[in-house]
Amino acid sequence: MDLDLRKLRYFVAVADKLHFGRAAEELHIAQPVLSRQIRALEKDLGAALLTRDSHGVTLTDAGRQLLTDAGPLLASAHAARHRVTVAARGSRRLMVGFRAGVATAPAVNLFAARHPDVPVDVQRIEGDEQAPMLLDGRIDIGYVRLPIDEAGLRVVPLYSEPRVAVLPAGHRLAGKEEVTEADLAGEPLIWHAGTQPTKRPHPNAGYVVRGVDETLEHVAAGRGISFLARSATVFYSHPEISYVPIPDLAPEQVCLAVAASRDSPVVEDFFTAAQKAAEVTAECGNYEMWQRGGESAAKQG
């Protein structure tokens, strides 16, 4: 039995609204038609997805599982349609997403040496965009930072980097050679929206921010401290911010990610270029030499 994507979209609308009438309005179809389609989907799957009673509509265990799986399935279908449209226009172009502090130029240069006919565009992405943009085809490849919802994705570790404490310039520990988690115990934390934007990661978590720029502005205003990957010290300077190494904090993991359904020699070649560029950068030993390392790798390649 093939899963009908139209019925799946109808189910997601009902599961989101938990109301057949409002879901039907959103889908621009009659409510009886929607009800028939949901019953047909339940028959196809051999499982009840929704419980309907006088109190309203609720999801069954099977319904909750299908809702979890539906997002990646629908996004993958949308991405496939997008890629077919692009291919039909004769366009060969890669869109590469990257998180703050990740340099893409070395890999792009390496890739260009092998594929001069394939333009590579780059786009900055945030933590809560990583998986959705890969799954719906807005980006082809992503330089992502963990954690990420890996459902429907192929995620390959690339490198890790130490983290630093981000402190207001006038903080009592600003300018230290390094600090420990114990040194910062009880400090209010600025935390980042990510794969679970409503779940606070720590009892001291206060302001929620989206991106490095917001983090720096909140810390500079004295609203709390934060933690970033060491690359922030190279790519982001701020007169009211002090970066201090914090060796006992777990490093951040940077990975390459692509939709699991994406099977393309061009994508694989970019993966290879990115891995080689990362190896050269690791040999260089610091972020200031990142670009130089990428250029060196391109010459070697």
C-alpha positions as CSV (number, residue, x, y, z in Angstrom):
1,M,0.0,0.0,0.0
2,D,1.4,3.4,-1.1
3,L,0.8,6.2,1.4
4,D,-1.4,8.9,-0.2
5,L,0.4,12.3,0.4
6,R,-2.8,14.2,-0.1
7,K,-4.6,12.2,2.6
8,L,-1.5,12.7,4.8
9,R,-1.7,16.5,4.4
10,Y,-5.3,16.4,5.3
11,F,-4.5,14.3,8.4
12,V,-1.7,16.8,9.5
13,A,-4.2,19.7,9.2
14,V,-6.7,17.9,11.4
15,A,-4.0,16.8,13.9
16,D,-2.7,20.4,14.1
17,K,-6.2,22.0,14.6
18,L,-7.8,19.0,16.5
19,H,-11.0,20.2,14.8
20,F,-12.4,19.0,11.5
21,G,-14.3,22.2,10.7
22,R,-11.3,24.5,11.2
23,A,-9.0,22.1,9.3
24,A,-11.5,21.9,6.4
25,E,-11.5,25.7,6.2
26,E,-7.8,25.8,6.1
27,L,-7.7,23.2,3.3
28,H,-10.5,24.9,1.4
29,I,-12.6,21.7,1.2
30,A,-15.9,20.6,2.6
31,Q,-15.9,19.0,6.1
32,P,-17.6,15.8,5.0
33,V,-15.0,15.4,2.3
34,L,-12.3,15.8,4.8
35,S,-13.9,13.3,7.2
36,R,-14.1,10.7,4.4
37,Q,-10.5,11.2,3.4
38,I,-9.4,10.7,7.0
39,R,-11.5,7.5,7.3
40,A,-10.0,6.3,4.0
41,L,-6.5,6.9,5.4
42,E,-7.2,5.0,8.5
43,K,-8.5,2.1,6.4
44,D,-5.4,2.3,4.3
45,L,-3.2,2.1,7.3
46,G,-5.3,-0.4,9.3
47,A,-5.3,1.8,12.4
48,A,-7.4,4.4,14.1
49,L,-5.6,7.8,14.0
50,L,-8.1,10.0,15.7
51,T,-10.6,9.6,18.5
52,R,-13.8,11.6,17.9
53,D,-16.2,12.1,20.8
54,S,-18.3,14.8,22.5
55,H,-15.2,16.3,23.9
56,G,-13.6,16.9,20.6
57,V,-10.8,15.3,18.6
58,T,-7.7,13.6,20.0
59,L,-4.8,11.7,18.5
60,T,-4.4,8.0,19.2
61,D,-1.0,6.5,19.7
62,A,-0.9,5.6,16.0
63,G,-2.0,9.1,15.1
64,R,0.8,10.6,17.2
65,Q,3.3,8.4,15.5
66,L,2.1,9.3,12.0
67,L,2.2,13.0,12.9
68,T,5.8,12.6,13.9
69,D,6.7,10.8,10.6
70,A,4.5,13.1,8.4
71,G,6.7,16.2,8.6
72,P,9.8,14.7,7.0
73,L,7.7,12.7,4.5
74,L,5.8,15.8,3.2
75,A,9.0,18.0,3.3
76,S,10.9,15.3,1.3
77,A,8.1,15.2,-1.3
78,H,8.1,19.0,-1.6
79,A,11.9,19.0,-2.0
80,A,11.8,16.4,-4.7
81,R,9.2,18.4,-6.6
82,H,11.4,21.5,-6.2
83,R,14.5,19.7,-7.5
84,V,12.7,18.2,-10.5
85,T,11.5,21.7,-11.4
86,V,15.0,23.1,-11.1
87,A,16.4,20.2,-13.2
88,A,13.8,20.7,-15.9
89,R,15.0,24.3,-16.2
90,G,18.5,22.9,-16.8
91,S,19.9,24.6,-13.7
92,R,22.7,23.0,-11.8
93,R,23.1,25.0,-8.6
94,L,23.8,24.1,-5.0
95,M,22.4,26.1,-2.0
96,V,24.5,25.5,1.1
97,G,23.3,26.6,4.4
98,F,25.7,27.4,7.3
99,R,25.5,28.2,10.9
100,A,27.2,31.2,12.5
101,G,31.0,30.8,12.8
102,V,31.2,28.2,10.1
103,A,33.4,29.2,7.1
104,T,32.2,27.7,3.8
105,A,34.7,29.3,1.4
106,P,37.4,26.5,1.7
107,A,34.9,23.8,0.7
108,V,33.3,26.0,-2.0
109,N,36.8,26.7,-3.5
110,L,37.6,23.0,-3.5
111,F,34.3,22.1,-5.0
112,A,34.6,24.8,-7.7
113,A,37.9,23.4,-8.9
114,R,36.1,20.1,-9.8
115,H,32.8,21.6,-10.8
116,P,33.4,25.0,-12.3
117,D,30.0,24.7,-14.0
118,V,28.0,24.3,-10.8
119,P,27.4,27.6,-9.0
120,V,27.3,27.4,-5.2
121,D,25.1,29.8,-3.2
122,V,25.4,30.1,0.6
123,Q,22.8,31.2,3.1
124,R,23.1,31.8,6.9
125,I,20.7,29.6,8.9
126,E,19.7,29.4,12.6
127,G,19.3,26.4,14.8
128,D,15.6,26.1,14.5
129,E,15.8,26.3,10.7
130,Q,18.4,23.5,10.2
131,A,16.2,20.5,9.6
132,P,13.1,22.2,8.1
133,M,15.2,23.9,5.4
134,L,17.0,20.7,4.4
135,L,13.8,18.7,4.3
136,D,11.8,21.2,2.3
137,G,14.5,21.8,-0.2
138,R,15.3,25.4,0.5
139,I,18.9,24.4,1.0
140,D,20.6,21.3,-0.5
141,I,23.4,20.9,2.1
142,G,23.8,22.2,5.6
143,Y,26.7,22.9,7.8
144,V,24.7,22.3,11.0
145,R,25.4,22.3,14.7
146,L,24.1,19.6,17.0
147,P,21.5,19.1,18.3
148,I,19.4,18.6,15.2
149,D,16.3,16.4,14.6
150,E,17.9,13.8,12.3
151,A,14.6,12.3,11.2
152,G,14.7,12.2,7.3
153,L,18.3,13.4,7.3
154,R,21.8,12.0,6.7
155,V,24.1,13.7,9.2
156,V,27.9,13.3,9.0
157,P,30.2,14.6,11.7
158,L,32.7,17.2,10.4
159,Y,34.6,18.6,13.3
160,S,34.2,19.8,16.9
161,E,35.3,23.0,18.5
162,P,35.7,24.2,22.1
163,R,33.3,26.6,23.6
164,V,33.8,29.9,25.3
165,A,31.9,31.8,27.9
166,V,30.4,35.0,26.7
167,L,30.5,37.6,29.4
168,P,29.8,41.4,29.7
169,A,33.0,43.3,29.5
170,G,32.7,44.5,33.1
171,H,32.0,41.0,34.5
172,R,34.1,39.9,37.4
173,L,35.7,37.0,35.3
174,A,36.2,39.0,32.1
175,G,39.8,38.8,30.9
176,K,40.6,35.6,32.8
177,E,42.7,33.0,30.9
178,E,39.9,30.5,31.4
179,V,36.9,29.7,33.7
180,T,35.0,26.7,34.8
181,E,31.3,25.9,35.0
182,A,31.6,26.1,38.8
183,D,32.9,29.7,38.5
184,L,29.7,30.6,36.7
185,A,27.3,28.7,38.8
186,G,24.1,30.7,39.5
187,E,24.7,33.2,36.6
188,P,21.5,34.0,34.6
189,L,21.8,32.4,31.1
190,I,20.9,33.7,27.7
191,W,19.7,30.6,25.8
192,H,19.2,29.8,22.2
193,A,16.0,28.7,20.4
194,G,16.7,25.4,18.7
195,T,15.0,22.1,18.1
196,Q,13.0,22.5,21.3
197,P,12.3,26.3,21.5
198,T,9.9,26.1,24.4
199,K,12.0,23.9,26.6
200,R,14.4,25.7,28.9
201,P,17.7,23.8,29.1
202,H,18.7,25.0,32.6
203,P,17.0,26.4,35.7
204,N,18.9,29.7,35.3
205,A,17.9,30.2,31.7
206,G,16.3,33.5,31.2
207,Y,16.1,35.4,27.9
208,V,15.6,33.3,24.8
209,V,17.5,34.5,21.7
210,R,17.8,33.5,18.1
211,G,21.3,33.8,16.7
212,V,24.7,35.1,17.7
213,D,23.9,38.8,17.2
214,E,21.0,38.7,19.6
215,T,23.1,36.8,22.1
216,L,25.9,39.4,22.1
217,E,23.4,42.3,22.5
218,H,21.7,40.7,25.5
219,V,25.0,39.8,27.2
220,A,26.4,43.3,26.5
221,A,23.2,44.7,28.1
222,G,24.0,42.7,31.3
223,R,21.0,40.4,31.0
224,G,23.0,37.3,31.5
225,I,25.9,35.2,30.2
226,S,26.0,32.7,27.4
227,F,28.2,30.1,25.7
228,L,29.3,30.0,22.1
229,A,31.7,28.0,19.9
230,R,35.2,29.3,19.8
231,S,34.8,30.5,16.2
232,A,32.7,33.3,17.6
233,T,35.9,34.9,18.9
234,V,37.1,35.2,15.3
235,F,34.0,36.0,13.4
236,Y,32.1,38.2,16.0
237,S,33.8,41.0,17.9
238,H,31.9,43.4,20.3
239,P,33.3,46.2,22.4
240,E,31.1,45.3,25.4
241,I,31.8,41.5,25.3
242,S,34.6,39.4,26.7
243,Y,35.2,35.8,25.5
244,V,36.8,33.5,28.0
245,P,37.7,29.8,27.3
246,I,35.7,27.2,29.4
247,P,37.6,23.9,28.9
248,D,35.3,21.7,31.0
249,L,32.2,22.5,28.8
250,A,31.5,19.9,26.1
251,P,32.6,21.1,22.7
252,E,30.2,21.9,19.9
253,Q,29.9,19.4,17.0
254,V,29.7,20.7,13.5
255,C,28.2,18.3,10.9
256,L,27.2,18.2,7.3
257,A,23.6,17.3,6.7
258,V,21.5,16.5,3.6
259,A,18.0,15.0,3.1
260,A,18.3,11.2,3.3
261,S,16.3,11.0,0.1
262,R,18.9,13.2,-1.8
263,D,21.1,11.0,-3.9
264,S,23.4,13.1,-6.1
265,P,27.0,12.8,-7.2
266,V,27.3,16.6,-7.0
267,V,26.2,16.6,-3.3
268,E,28.7,13.8,-2.6
269,D,31.5,15.7,-4.2
270,F,30.7,18.7,-2.0
271,F,30.7,16.5,1.1
272,T,34.2,15.3,0.0
273,A,35.4,18.9,-0.5
274,A,34.0,19.9,2.9
275,Q,35.7,17.0,4.7
276,K,39.0,17.7,3.0
277,A,38.8,21.4,3.8
278,A,38.0,20.5,7.5
279,E,41.1,18.2,7.6
280,V,43.4,21.0,6.3
281,T,41.9,23.5,8.8
282,A,42.5,21.0,11.7
283,E,46.1,20.8,10.6
284,C,46.4,24.6,10.6
285,G,45.1,24.5,14.1
286,N,43.2,27.8,14.3
287,Y,40.4,29.7,12.6
288,E,42.5,32.6,11.4
289,M,44.2,30.2,9.0
290,W,40.8,28.6,7.8
291,Q,40.7,30.5,4.5
292,R,44.4,29.9,3.9
293,G,44.0,26.2,4.6
294,G,41.1,26.0,2.1
295,E,43.2,27.7,-0.6
296,S,46.0,25.3,0.2
297,A,43.7,22.3,-0.1
298,A,42.4,23.6,-3.4
299,K,45.9,23.8,-4.8
300,Q,46.6,20.3,-3.6
301,G,43.3,19.0,-5.0
